């Protein structure tokens, strides 16, 4: 029997009756761990929440399973980051939009505030959650959409959003205080791929990624050589791996620097396209952000 493609599975699902059991809660599906944490904060006890991706998962390369398609089909609302972050899920989202509330949060941000990229399919850098102000906007959009879908609990969603907005304000203030301890001339962040450009703009870092905005691109020998020269010229003390990107790219970069009689350390692993393990401090957006900033500042001092 010929194996059905995922898009064929979607068509079959939409032709069938939804027999999934429900507890009366709003059924929400999210893609990335950042969005799962966000919807959990806003939705609280009133939503039945399922996230497709887990800790360490690279959304650029993620492919949906048939089980994922079932989750998406049974959802009342689907939230995804958009801006082509989940590049291999685009066709599925387009199918889902025909009969599901499918929301690209990044797609609702003002385009004139986004970082353009001539190398990326969407023409915008999708890593917008590293600007806390954009993440706050995500929370507002989620609150609005949950309230429209579930009016009886709208007041609860609004209250949760108010509380979370204050937490994000406190996070931004704390992060600025930590970064202020690092001299401006040392604020050069070298990572595995270009995930931190919004962070750089928001907090005054020069950001250089070995790979491009998408991890689907590969760094070549020339890229490694050019960046190793940059590290030496700027006397950069540490470079960073990422939890969702293989270590080998940054390790190759370090070896290139060492071969030129200059030392650079691997300053630690940063969370870029996914949060840490569920149940840990780094498994939340706020905890992840604090961990990243502390790791960066301590390694570059």
HELIX and SHEET records of a PDB file:
HELIX    1   1 UNK A    6  UNK A   14  1                                   9    
HELIX    2   2 UNK A   33  UNK A   43  1                                  11    
HELIX    3   3 UNK A   44  UNK A   46  5                                   3    
HELIX    4   4 UNK A   66  UNK A   74  1                                   9    
HELIX    5   5 UNK A   87  UNK A   89  5                                   3    
HELIX    6   6 UNK A   90  UNK A   96  1                                   7    
HELIX    7   7 UNK A  106  UNK A  108  5                                   3    
HELIX    8   8 UNK A  111  UNK A  113  5                                   3    
HELIX    9   9 UNK A  128  UNK A  130  5                                   3    
HELIX   10  10 UNK A  132  UNK A  149  1                                  18    
HELIX   11  11 UNK A  151  UNK A  153  5                                   3    
HELIX   12  12 UNK A  154  UNK A  179  1                                  26    
HELIX   13  13 UNK A  184  UNK A  186  5                                   3    
HELIX   14  14 UNK A  197  UNK A  203  1                                   7    
HELIX   15  15 UNK A  221  UNK A  233  1                                  13    
HELIX   16  16 UNK A  248  UNK A  258  1                                  11    
HELIX   17  17 UNK A  281  UNK A  283  5                                   3    
HELIX   18  18 UNK A  285  UNK A  300  1                                  16    
SHEET    1   A 4 UNK A  47  UNK A  51  0                                        
SHEET    2   A 4 UNK A  26  UNK A  30  1                                        
SHEET    3   A 4 UNK A  77  UNK A  80  1                                        
SHEET    4   A 4 UNK A 101  UNK A 104  1                                        
SHEET    1   B 2 UNK A 188  UNK A 193  0                                        
SHEET    2   B 2 UNK A 206  UNK A 211  1                                        
SHEET    1   C 2 UNK A 238  UNK A 242  0                                        
SHEET    2   C 2 UNK A 265  UNK A 270  1                                        
END                                                                             
